[in-house]
Amino acid sequence: MFEKLVEHIVTNLVSKPKAVMISSVEGDGKLVIRVRVAAEDVARIIGSEGRVFRAIRSVVSLVGAQQNRDVVLDIAE
């Protein structure tokens, strides 16, 4: 569910949606979701001063909190 949410948000922001790869790893009581996009789309995902990425992270954390889950969002290099 979290992966689909992140994928939906990210694919609508980037110029190459087919290059978006979402992976998740469960560990240490947290769900870590890693986002990988094309090199030219990294700036779009991070946004000015990280505002876009913080907004995506806030949405995912809010949904996680509603389901009593600790969710961490990360951009894979």
C-alpha positions in Angstrom: 0.0 0.0 0.0 2.7 2.5 1.0 4.7 1.6 -2.1 1.8 2.3 -4.4 1.1 5.6 -2.7 4.7 6.7 -3.2 4.8 5.4 -6.7 1.6 7.3 -7.6 3.0 10.6 -6.2 6.5 10.3 -7.7 5.4 9.2 -11.2 3.2 12.2 -11.5 6.1 14.5 -10.7 8.9 13.2 -12.9 9.5 13.5 -16.6 10.4 9.8 -17.0 7.8 7.9 -15.1 9.0 4.5 -16.5 12.4 5.0 -14.8 10.8 5.2 -11.3 11.6 2.2 -9.1 10.2 1.8 -5.6 11.5 -0.8 -3.2 10.8 -1.5 0.4 12.6 -3.2 3.2 11.1 -4.1 6.6 13.6 -4.0 9.5 14.1 -2.6 13.0 10.4 -2.1 13.4 10.4 0.3 10.4 9.3 0.1 6.8 12.0 1.8 4.7 10.8 2.8 1.2 13.5 3.6 -1.3 12.7 5.7 -4.4 14.9 5.6 -7.5 14.3 8.0 -10.4 16.2 9.0 -13.5 19.2 11.3 -12.8 17.6 14.3 -14.4 14.5 13.9 -12.2 16.2 13.8 -8.8 16.0 17.6 -8.5 12.2 17.4 -9.2 11.7 14.9 -6.4 13.8 16.9 -3.9 12.5 20.3 -4.9 13.6 23.7 -3.8 15.4 23.3 -0.4 13.9 19.8 -0.1 10.3 20.9 0.2 8.8 18.5 -2.3 10.6 15.5 -0.7 9.6 16.6 2.8 6.0 16.9 1.6 6.0 13.4 0.2 7.7 12.1 3.4 5.0 13.9 5.5 2.2 12.3 3.5 3.7 8.8 3.8 4.4 9.3 7.5 0.9 10.4 8.2 -0.6 7.4 6.5 1.8 5.2 8.4 0.8 6.8 11.7 -2.8 6.1 10.9 -2.0 2.4 10.6 0.4 2.4 13.6 3.5 1.8 11.3 6.8 3.7 11.3 7.5 4.4 7.6 10.8 6.0 6.4 11.1 7.4 2.9 14.6 7.5 1.2 16.0 8.5 -2.2 18.4 5.8 -3.5 21.4 7.2 -5.3 
